[in-house]
């Protein structure tokens, strides 16, 4: 599949060269406007008149007097650049609608207006060019000291604004959960219930692993505990006391004790081994399904544990955001190979 011409490196480099030319004009134009603004100050005007009278006279007669016409020459290039860029965008089909271009490049369009307040918008072209050169890997702004400084405080500002927005959204969500019953029902029917089987399977797997691991790691202690319970129960049985008074009764009672202990141990081992059997899995799924439905079922006297759980979870998230301090903020380090 042929690559679209707008994505070819040659086309991008031509765009970058043209942008460089336009930005050079922007810098010259803004430099001229800045110098003329300073020239209008009396101390600077008088200093130039004293120290550089010929340059002062030349600037007054040839440049300052025709500054509007000179600025219009620059504007002619800028208008042509906007129209040319618009035509290229249409040819390359960059935007879904033909009239999107002037909105996407609003600073270029407003910079063509020959008014003082709009002229300074032309400096935004410099930043646009820097971003384009960064994407083409012709420069690496991330190695510039000023980029690290600006990026640090930009990330700080962005972090603070996003935190405020998140807290506002979380607070609104808590209010919605507490004030509207349908929101909790939507969470149940649209979030929890569609994942019911996965939740039950995960719970069953965790319980099975916990039971098997707990039994195997504590098998001796469990068997000793069960053996002690059986021995104590037999000791407390009056009929067994009568049995011990008979001839060979002591041996018979001890045999019963050992047999019951062995049976109990085998039952425990068989129960743990049978956790993976089909009958037990079916029984466990049936019980878990009933417990799940009973937990989600709500009546007038039902404790709203689910709503409180959601509200408390959101409160913890809010507190986590509030606990961040500006003094502890460390600007993110952008990897060298990561594009801007």
N, C-alpha and C positions, 0 to 999 in steps of 0.2 A: 504494500500500500504506500503510495507516494506521500511524502511529508508535505503538509500545507506550507506554501511559501512564507507565511508570516512567522513560521517557526525556524526558518533556516538561519544559521549563524551569519551568512552574508547579509541577509535582509536586516537582521538585528544590528549589525555593525553599521550599515548605512543609516539606520534610524539613529544610532548613537552619534554618528558623525554630524548628522543634521541637527540633532539636539544640542551637540556641543557648539555648533555654529550659532544657534539661536541663543543659547545660554551665554555665549561670549557677548553677543549683542545686548542681552539683558544686563550683564555686568557693566558693560560700557555705558548703557543708558542710565542705570541706577547710579553708577559712579558720577556721571555728569549731573544728574539731578541732585545728588548729595552735595557735590562740590558747589553747585549753584545755590543751594540752600545755605551752605556755610558762607558763600561769597556775599550773600545778602546781609550778613551780620556786619555791623559797623566796624568792630575791631579788626576783623580779617580783611575787610575792604580797604580800610585805611593802611593796614600793614602792607598789603600787596601794592597799593598805590605808591607807598614810599620806597619799598625795597625793589619792586619789579614794575616800574611804571609802564614799560613797553608791553609786557605780558598783560598787565591790568587793562591797558587801553585796547589791546587786541581782543581780550575776552569780552570787554564791555561792548565793543562795536560789532564783532563778528559772531560771537556765540550767545552772550546773554541777551542781546537784542533780538536774536532769531531763535531763541530756545524753543518756542512753540513749534516753529517749522522743523527744527532739527528733531524734536521729539516725534513729530508726525512721520518723519522718514523711518524712524525706528518702528513706529506703530504699523507702518505699511508692511514691514517685514513680519511683524507679529501677526497681523491679520492674514497675510499670505500663509504663514505657518499654520494657523488654525484651519484655514480652508484646505490647505494641502493635507494636513493630518486627518481632517474629516473625510476627504476623498479617499485617502489610503485606508482608513478604517472601514469605509463602505466597501471598498474593493476587497479587503481581507475579511469582511463580515465579522468584525470583532464584537459587535453588539447586536442584540436581538432586534432593535429598532433603529432606524436611520437617525432619529433625532436624539439618541442617547449620548452621542459624542460631546456636544457642548455642556451637558450636565456633568459628565465624567471629568471633563477638563475645564471646569468652571473658572479656575484661577487663570487659565490662558485667555479665556474669553473676556473676563473682567479686566485683565491686565491690558487689553487693547483699548480700554476707555481712557482718553487723554485727560484724566482728572487726577489731582494729586493723591487723593485717598485710594484710588485704584491702581496707580502706578506701582506702588510698593508691593502689590500682589505678584508682580513679575518675579520677585525673588524666589517664589515657590517653584519656579522652573528649575532653579539650581538644585533644590532637593529632589525634584523629579528626575533630573539627569543623574544625580549621584546614585539613586536607586536603580536606574537602568544600567549604569556602568557596573554596579555591584552584581546585578543579575548576570551580566555578561562576563563576570570575573575579570574585568579589566582593572578594577581597583578592589581594595579590601578595607572598607571603613571600620571593620571590627578591630583593626589594629591601631586605629587612631585614638589618641588620648581623649579627645573631645567626644568621640563616639561613646567611649566607656562612661564618661561623666554624664552625658545626656541620657544614655540608655539606663543608667542606674536610677536616676531620679524619675525617668519616664516609667520604668517598671514600678517604682515606689508609688507614684501617683496612680498608675493603673491598678495596682494591688489595693490601694486604699479605696478607690472608687468602686471596684468590683466587690470588695468586702461589704461596703455600705449597701450596695444593691442586693447582695446575697442575704444580708441580715433582714432587709426590708421584705424580700420575697419569702424568707422562712417565717417571719412574723405573720405575714398575711396568710401563709399556708396553715400555720397553727390556728389562726382565727377561723379559717374555713373549716378545719377539722372539728373544732369545738362547737361551731355554730350550725353546721349543716350535716344532717344525718346522711344525705345522699352521697356526700363525698366519701365517707367511710364505706358505704355500700359499693361505690364505684371501685374503691381500692380493693375490696374483697372480690368483686366479680370480674374486674378487669386486670388485676395484678396477681392476687394470691390464688384465686381458684384456677385460673389457667395453668398455674405451675404446681397444682396440687400433687400430681403424681410424682414429679421430680422432687418435691419437698418430702413426700412420704418415703420415696426410695432412698433419698439421702439420709433421712432420720433412721430408717431401718438399717442401712449399712453402718451408720455410726454406732447404733445401739448393739448391733451384732458384733462389731469389732471390739467395743468396750466390754461386752460380756465375755467373749472368747479370750481376749487379752487378760482381763481381770481374773478369770478362772485359772488360766494356765500359769499366770505369775503368782497366784496365791492359792494354788491347789492344796498344798499341805495344810495351810492355816484353815482353809474352808473345811477340809475333811476332818481335821481335829475338832473344829467347832461343832460340826454336825455330829461327830462321834460323841462329844461331850454332852450334847443335847439328848441324844438317844440314851446314853448311859444314865444321865440324870433322870430322864423320864422312866426308865426301867427301875431305877432305885426307888423312885417315889411311888411305884405301883405296888399296892398291898398284896395282890395275888402273886406277884413274883417273890415277895418275902416268904409267903407260904410254900411256894415251890422250892425255895432254897432249903427248907427244913426237911424235905423228903430225901431219901437216899439218892445219891447221885444228882440231887437238885441243884447243887452249886455248879457242877459242870454243865448241866442243862441250861441254867440261867446265863452262864457265861457264853454258851454257844448261841443262845438267842440274841444276846447283846452283840456278839461278833457278826452274826448273820444279818441283823438289822442294820448295823453299821456298814457292812459290805453292800447291802442292797441300796442304802441311801447314797453311798458313794457312786455306785453304778448308775443310779438314777440321775445324779447330778452330771456325771460324765456323759450319759446318754442324752440328757436335756441340752447340754452345751453342744454336743456333736450334732444334735438334731436341729440346730438353728437354721441350717442350710437345706433342710428337707422341704419338699413341696408342701406337705400338709401344714407344717409350721409356718411357712411363708404365706400360705393362703390365710391362715388364722391371723397372723400378724397384720396382713394387709387389711383384713376385715375390721379388726379392732382399731387400727390406725385410722381407717376411713371414718369409722363411727366417731372416734375422738376428734378428728379434724372437723367433721360437720357439726359436732356439738360445740366446738370452740368458736366456730364462725356463726352459729345460730344466735340471734339476738331477739330478746323479748323486752317488754317494758321494764322488767326487774333485772335485766341482764347487766352485769358489771361491764362497763365500757373499757375493758382492759386494752383492747386493740387500739382504740383512739388515744388512750393515755400513753401507750407505748410509742405510737407515732409522734405525739407531741413531745415526749421526753427525748426521743432520738433527735428530733429537730432542734430542741433546746441545747443538746450537747454539741451539735454542729455549730449552732450560733455562738456558743461559748468558746469553741475552738477558734472561731474567726476573731472574736473579741480579744482573746488572749494574745493575739499577735501585737507586737510593739514596734514602733518605727525604729527605736534604738537597736533592735535586734535584727533589723532587715539587712539582708545581704543581697546585693544585686545579683541576678542570675548570670552565670558565666556562659557566654555563647561559644559553643565549640567552634574551632577554626574552620572545620569543614561544613558547618551548618549554614545554609543560605539564609540571607535576610529576607 
